Amino acid sequence: MKKKVLYTLFVIGLVMGVFVTWQFKATSILSGSHITDEVEARESLILELLEEQNYLQARIVALREQVDESQSTISNQTETVNTSILDRLKSEIGLTDVDGKGIQVILDDSPSSNRKSGDYEDAGLVVAADIRDVVNALMAGSAKAVSVNGQRIIATTAISSVGTNILINNIHTAPPFNIDAVGDTEILAQRILDRNALEELYEKSLKSRIVLEIYLKDSLVIPIYNGDLKTDYLSLIDEE
Amino acid sequence: MKNKRYLIGVIAVLLGFLAVTQIRSFSSVDDIIARNNQSNIFEEIRIINEKNAGLRKEIGELEVTVDKLNNQSSALEVIEAEIEKYKLLNGKSPIFGEGLAINIQGAISSAWMVDLVNEFYNAGAYAVSINGIRIVNDTLGFDSLPQGQIWFQGQILSPPYVFNVIGDNESILDILELPGGIFDRLNTTFSDISIAAEKKDVVQMAASAIDEE
């Protein structure tokens, strides 16, 4: 009998050992100096690139303003130039501000989560899919224009996770994520409050305590797209 | 002897706790990472570097545009060129270019449809259409219907889903087919689908059917 008990204890101890090892193995990547070095190196390099990115974006906005002013001057001076077609096209591709009533959705990491730890498995972090789902719901609600932390969402916008960082239009952005949409406030609110359509997000909000706040706004301004417009691979089909 | 039984009880409880914690942590991790493409630090730096190069190029082009607009003889020409460029992007004119034709047999959810389209652009797509509908700024989002179908631009999207993608077909396909990439994750999530991608010298897209207000 004694032997049997000891044997049982031994087996249980062995299994427990396996589980303990498994558990420690799953989390061990967060400790250790290698990951700290990597995070520090990443932060300093990324910071440099982001500073450049901010400057370049601001320069693009300033140059587009100059282009607009020059075109408007030419249009006023010359009868042969009608810039209304150009203005319409610019509006269609996101090169004009959009203002009006709308909705603001704020997504933020759970207070107990730390994005800087580099642990992309942390369920309390807002991930790109959460932002994509909100933007998609707003677009499904016929939003006239949407922006995330001031980045205008256009047809070719990609919202992606890179490690724990989030890129919108390949521009680095950090939480809290302010998602603004101009459109019919009631329809937009219905879309965002639809727990079936945003099931994953509401579940995360409940279980992992990520922050989800919704505000109706009488006035919102969605800025112009401040990135590059690439057309190298595109050609018009002659309709004549 | 009694002490030993208590000990076994405590160990069993501890074991159960560990097992449940482990299983829960794995299932929640799976939920999170399935829809998110996790790249490493080098990928992140590559993307931001490329983006900055794109922004610098755009600045160069805009500076040339400003210069030409200030010169009366070239101003008209610049405005015409801008109109042509924006027509390529607004979706109201038919376009063509090198690209990919991707065919997905079998149904996927609207959330994954959002992710897939996102990944096309992330991989460098210039234009995308789904079952003949080109995605433009005015395109509405994807909606789920009660039966699980996808509602898109006033119609039900039924499989097979045919995606046309314009862009550098070599590099886009490389990214889509990466281990752990979007095709991999779709195949893992929807076991009964099949994905076929074909490089094309010419992909055509019709003008978007969205009415202007």
Interface residues (C-beta under 8 A of the other chain):
Chain A: V5 T8 L9 I12 G13 V15 M16 F19 V20 W22 Q23 A26 E38 A41 R42 L45 I46 L49 L50 E52 Q53 L56 Q57 R59 I60 L63 R64 Q66 V67 S70 Q71 I74 T80 V81 T83 I85 L86 L89 K90 E92 I93 G94 L95 Y120 E121 A123 V127 A128 A129 R132 D133 V135 N136 A137 L138 M139 A140 G141 S142 I154 A155 T156 T157 A158 I159 S160 S161 V162 G163 N165 L167 N169 N170 I171 H172 N196 A197 E200 G227 D228 L229 K230 T231 D232 Y233 L234 S235 L236 I237 E239
Chain B: M1 K4 L7 I8 I11 A12 L14 L15 L18 A19 T21 Q22 S25 F26 S28 V29 D31 I32 I33 R35 N36 N37 Q38 S39 N40 I41 E43 E44 I45 I47 I48 N49 E50 K51 N52 G54 L55 R56 K57 E58 I59 L62 E63 T65 V66 L69 N70 A75 L76 I79 E82 I83 E84 K85 Y86 K87 L88 L89 N90 G91 K92 S93 P94 I95 F96 G97 E98 G99 S110 A111 V114 D115 N118 E119 Y121 N122 A125 Y126 A127 I135 V136 N137 D138 T139 L140 G141 F142 D143 S144 I166 G167 D168 Q204
